[in-house]
């Protein structure tokens, strides 16, 4: 089944859009993802302090309120992809934004009341769970909408900018949320979020739908089998990033280096710069070439961090980590999309992203047990070994792909 047979779009032609129109489509897709994640960033910065200070509850419950959204996003990933494949990308985006709007209303209600802390906490938890589900819908459907409108040949461009949008929204949303909470109150933040999502819904409704036609989507189990080889490699590589992000600041503090705030900042700058400047390399070169080079940089970063005896080398490792991890997800995701029919694209992206989120959820706690016994350097070397397995798996997939091409 060809792309043209599988998808149609209202209001414009799908096949062969020119460069200017592709750029506009990518910008629209990027805006959708940015708006979806911006509200998440606004909330994330204030939720722990709201639960602990305003409601007077424990730090454990504060952490639970923050983590509820991430858990809901992970659990709902496969369902989000299924919904997008069945009902269309724009329809799923609008539904996700409506759920975010409802979440914002509940968040506002919890912030305004404060009379019954446990009841307010329960309302907040429901709001956070709804937001987590909605994020999985908007992020998957936003990327699929962009790919469906721009064409599979431009998938890497859509994925690269979707990642930039998500990271930028979280990076901007957190300080903005803290600023609003400090200068006004958490009660002001709720209506701000509601207004943001209402405007986002209005914007989404102006976009053309990309409709699925043809056969029913595959079962999630069948999609999982096709995605698993690439998702497993992503999970192994994400382990390296997960350990780095969780422990690099603590490592700096243990070493007595004064620049403990710099590693994550340098990582973020290198990550975004690499996506913006080098994202087109996924199209220019093969997915496997870009993937292997990226994983190689991540390995170099972890090894350098593990042997660092000065802050300068450790900061250099942060830059290498940002450069390496930046293109691993979009490169492998492009190959994942190619493994399924267009009708299953959203399910494939959602399941693939689930591998990343699962790895990030378990990498830090498990490595923390090792670090407690053997120290930070041992933890970084353990992450290095996990990424080595990912590198070996990617080599095996490239060899398999070459054999298939040779056999015609």
C-alpha positions in Angstrom: 0.0 0.0 0.0 1.4 3.4 -1.0 1.2 6.5 1.0 -1.1 8.1 -1.5 -3.4 5.1 -1.3 -3.4 5.0 2.5 -4.0 8.7 3.3 -6.0 11.6 1.9 -6.2 15.2 3.2 -9.0 17.7 3.1 -8.4 21.1 1.6 -5.0 20.4 -0.1 -3.1 17.8 -2.1 -0.8 15.5 -0.2 1.5 14.3 -2.9 4.6 16.3 -3.8 4.3 19.5 -1.7 7.0 22.1 -2.4 9.7 23.1 0.0 7.9 26.2 1.3 4.7 24.2 2.0 6.6 21.4 3.7 8.3 24.0 5.9 4.9 25.4 6.8 3.6 22.0 7.7 6.6 21.2 9.8 6.2 24.6 11.6 2.5 23.8 12.3 3.3 20.3 13.6 6.1 21.8 15.8 3.6 24.4 17.2 1.1 21.7 18.1 3.7 19.8 20.1 5.1 22.9 21.7 1.7 24.1 22.9 0.9 20.6 24.3 4.1 20.5 26.3 4.1 24.1 27.4 1.3 23.6 29.9 3.1 20.6 31.2 6.2 22.6 31.9 4.1 25.4 33.6 2.6 22.9 36.0 5.7 20.7 36.7 7.6 23.5 38.3 5.0 24.4 40.9 3.2 21.1 41.7 5.7 19.8 44.3 5.8 23.0 46.2 2.0 23.4 46.0 1.4 20.0 47.5 4.1 20.3 50.2 3.7 24.0 51.2 0.2 25.0 50.2 -1.6 21.8 51.1 0.8 20.9 53.9 1.3 17.3 52.7 4.5 15.2 52.7 7.3 15.3 50.1 6.4 11.7 49.2 2.9 12.9 48.1 4.5 15.8 46.3 6.7 13.5 44.3 3.7 11.2 43.6 1.8 14.2 42.2 4.7 15.1 39.9 5.3 11.5 38.8 1.6 10.7 38.2 1.6 12.5 34.8 4.7 10.7 33.6 3.2 7.3 34.6 -0.1 8.1 32.9 1.8 9.1 29.7 3.7 5.8 29.6 0.8 3.6 30.4 -1.4 5.3 27.8 1.1 5.4 24.9 -0.1 2.3 23.0 -3.8 3.4 23.4 -2.9 6.9 22.2 -1.4 5.5 19.0 -4.4 3.2 18.5 -6.8 6.1 18.8 -4.8 8.2 16.3 -4.7 5.4 13.8 -8.5 4.8 14.1 -9.9 8.4 14.2 -7.3 10.6 12.5 -4.4 12.8 13.8 -6.2 16.1 14.0 -9.3 14.6 15.8 -7.0 13.0 18.3 -5.0 16.3 18.8 -8.3 18.1 19.5 -9.5 15.4 21.9 -6.1 15.5 23.7 -6.2 19.3 24.1 -9.8 19.1 25.4 -8.6 16.6 28.0 -5.8 19.0 28.8 -8.3 21.8 29.2 -10.4 19.7 31.6 -7.2 18.9 33.5 -6.4 22.6 33.8 -9.9 23.3 35.2 -9.4 20.6 37.8 -5.9 22.0 38.6 -7.5 25.5 39.1 -10.2 24.0 41.4 -7.6 22.3 43.6 -5.5 25.6 43.8 -8.5 27.8 44.6 -10.1 25.7 47.3 -7.3 24.8 49.9 -10.0 24.1 52.4 -9.7 20.3 52.4 -6.1 19.3 51.6 -6.7 15.6 51.0 -9.7 16.3 48.7 -7.6 19.0 46.9 -4.8 16.5 46.5 -7.2 13.9 45.1 -8.5 16.5 42.5 -4.9 17.4 41.7 -3.9 13.8 41.1 -6.9 13.3 38.8 -5.8 16.4 36.9 -2.2 15.1 36.6 -3.4 11.7 35.4 -5.6 13.3 32.8 -2.7 15.6 31.7 -0.5 12.5 31.3 -3.0 10.7 29.1 -3.6 13.9 27.0 0.2 14.4 26.5 0.5 10.9 24.9 -2.4 11.8 22.5 -1.1 15.2 21.5 2.6 14.2 21.1 1.9 11.1 19.0 -0.9 12.7 16.9 1.1 15.9 16.4 4.0 14.0 14.9 1.7 11.8 12.8 -0.2 14.8 11.5 3.0 16.4 10.4 4.3 13.2 8.7 0.9 12.6 7.1 0.8 16.1 5.6 4.5 16.5 4.6 5.0 12.9 3.5 7.1 10.0 4.8 10.2 11.4 3.0 10.1 14.3 5.4 9.5 12.2 8.5 12.9 12.9 10.0 12.4 16.7 9.7 9.0 16.5 11.5 10.4 14.2 14.3 13.5 16.4 14.8 11.5 19.6 15.2 8.9 17.8 17.4 11.7 16.9 19.8 13.0 20.5 19.8 9.5 21.8 20.5 8.9 19.4 23.4 12.3 20.2 25.1 12.0 23.9 24.5 8.4 24.0 25.9 9.5 22.2 29.1 12.6 24.4 29.4 10.6 27.6 29.0 7.5 26.4 30.8 9.2 25.5 34.1 10.7 29.0 34.9 7.6 30.7 33.5 5.4 28.7 35.9 7.7 29.5 38.8 7.6 33.2 37.9 3.8 33.3 37.7 3.5 31.5 41.0 6.0 33.8 42.7 4.6 37.1 41.4 0.9 36.2 41.6 -0.1 32.8 42.9 -0.8 29.2 41.9 -4.4 30.2 41.6 -3.4 32.5 38.7 -1.5 29.7 37.0 -4.5 27.6 36.6 -6.5 30.0 34.5 -3.4 30.8 32.5 -3.1 27.1 31.6 -6.8 26.9 30.7 -6.5 29.9 28.4 -3.4 28.4 26.8 -5.3 25.1 26.0 -8.4 26.9 24.8 -6.3 28.9 22.3 -4.5 25.7 21.3 -7.8 24.0 20.5 -8.8 26.9 18.4 -5.5 26.7 16.5 -5.8 22.9 16.0 -9.3 23.3 14.5 -8.0 25.5 11.7 -5.7 22.7 10.4 -6.7 20.2 7.7 -7.3 16.6 8.8 -5.3 13.7 7.5 -7.7 10.8 7.2 -6.9 7.1 7.2 -8.6 5.0 4.5 -8.2 1.3 3.8 -7.7 -1.6 6.1 -8.0 -1.6 9.9 -4.9 -1.0 11.9 -2.8 -3.9 13.2 -3.2 -5.1 16.7 -0.9 -3.5 19.2 0.9 -6.9 19.7 1.7 -7.1 16.0 2.9 -3.5 16.0 5.1 -4.3 19.1 6.8 -7.2 17.3 7.7 -4.9 14.4 8.9 -2.0 16.6 10.7 -4.1 19.3 14.1 -4.4 17.5 14.4 -0.6 17.2 12.7 0.1 20.5 15.1 -2.2 22.4 18.1 -0.4 21.0 16.5 3.0 21.9 15.9 1.7 25.5 19.5 0.6 25.8 20.8 3.9 24.5 18.4 5.9 26.7 19.8 4.1 29.7 23.0 6.1 29.2 21.2 9.4 29.1 19.0 8.5 32.0 22.0 7.7 34.3 23.8 10.8 33.1 20.9 13.2 33.8 20.1 11.6 37.1 23.5 11.6 38.6 25.9 14.0 36.9 25.0 16.9 39.2 25.5 14.7 42.3 28.8 13.5 40.8 30.0 17.1 40.4 29.0 17.9 44.0 30.7 14.8 45.3 33.9 15.8 43.5 33.7 19.3 44.9 33.5 21.0 41.5 31.9 24.4 41.6 30.2 24.1 38.2 27.6 21.6 39.2 24.8 23.6 37.5 26.5 23.5 34.1 26.4 19.8 32.9 22.7 19.6 32.2 22.6 23.1 30.7 25.5 22.2 28.3 23.8 18.9 27.5 20.5 20.8 26.6 22.3 23.3 24.5 24.2 20.6 22.6 21.1 18.5 22.2 19.0 21.3 20.7 21.8 22.7 18.5 22.6 19.3 17.1 18.9 18.7 16.2 18.6 22.0 14.5 21.9 22.1 12.7 22.4 18.4 11.9 18.9 17.0 11.9 18.8 16.8 8.0 21.7 14.3 8.1 19.2 11.6 8.7 17.9 12.2 5.2 21.3 13.0 3.7 23.0 9.9 5.0 21.5 6.5 6.0 19.6 6.1 9.2 22.1 3.5 10.4 25.1 5.8 9.7 23.6 8.6 11.7 22.5 6.2 14.4 25.9 4.5 14.8 27.7 7.8 14.9 25.3 9.2 17.5 25.6 6.1 19.7 29.4 6.3 19.3 29.3 9.9 20.7 27.2 8.8 23.6 29.7 6.0 24.4 32.5 8.5 24.3 30.6 10.8 26.6 30.0 8.1 29.2 33.6 6.9 29.1 35.0 10.4 29.4 32.7 11.1 32.4 33.6 7.9 34.1 37.4 8.7 33.9 37.1 12.5 34.4 39.4 13.9 37.1 38.5 17.5 36.4 35.4 19.5 35.8 36.5 20.5 32.3 36.6 16.9 31.0 33.2 16.2 32.7 31.7 19.3 31.1 33.1 18.1 27.7 31.3 14.8 28.3 28.0 16.6 28.8 28.4 18.3 25.4 29.2 14.9 23.8 26.1 13.4 25.5 23.9 16.1 24.1 25.3 15.7 20.6 25.1 11.9 20.7 21.7 11.4 22.2 20.1 14.1 20.1 19.6 12.2 16.9 19.2 8.7 18.2 15.5 8.9 18.7 14.6 10.5 15.3 17.0 8.3 13.4 15.6 5.0 14.9 12.0 6.4 14.7 12.3 6.9 11.0 13.4 3.3 10.6 10.5 2.2 12.8 8.0 4.1 10.7 9.3 2.4 7.6 8.6 -1.0 9.2 4.9 -0.5 9.3 2.1 0.6 6.9 1.0 4.3 7.1 -2.3 3.1 8.8 -0.2 1.9 11.8 2.2 4.9 12.0 0.8 6.4 15.2 0.8 3.1 17.0 4.4 2.5 16.0 5.5 5.9 17.2 3.7 5.6 20.5 5.0 2.1 21.2 8.5 3.2 20.2 8.3 6.2 22.5 7.2 3.9 25.3 10.5 2.0 25.1 12.3 5.4 25.8 10.0 6.3 28.7 10.3 2.9 30.3 14.1 3.0 30.1 14.2 6.4 31.7 11.9 5.3 34.4 14.0 2.3 35.5 17.5 3.3 34.6 18.1 5.7 37.4 16.6 3.6 40.3 18.5 0.5 39.3 21.8 2.3 38.7 21.3 4.1 42.0 21.5 0.8 43.8 24.9 0.1 42.2 26.1 3.6 42.9 25.2 3.2 46.6 27.6 0.3 46.7 30.4 1.1 44.2 30.2 4.8 43.5 29.3 7.1 40.7 32.0 6.0 38.3 30.8 2.4 38.5 27.3 3.6 37.6 28.6 5.5 34.5 30.5 2.4 33.4 27.3 0.2 33.8 25.5 2.7 31.6 28.3 2.5 29.1 27.9 -1.3 28.9 24.2 -0.9 28.3 24.8 1.5 25.4 27.4 -0.9 24.0 24.7 -3.5 23.7 22.6 -0.9 21.9 25.5 -0.2 19.5 25.9 -3.9 18.8 22.2 -4.3 18.2 22.2 -1.4 15.7 25.2 -3.0 13.9 23.2 -6.3 13.7 20.1 -4.5 12.3 22.3 -2.7 9.7 23.8 -6.1 8.6 20.3 -7.6 8.4 19.1 -4.6 6.3 22.1 -4.9 3.9 21.4 -8.6 3.4 17.7 -8.0 2.6 18.7 -5.3 0.1 21.3 -7.6 -1.5 18.7 -10.4 -1.9 16.5 -7.9 -3.7 
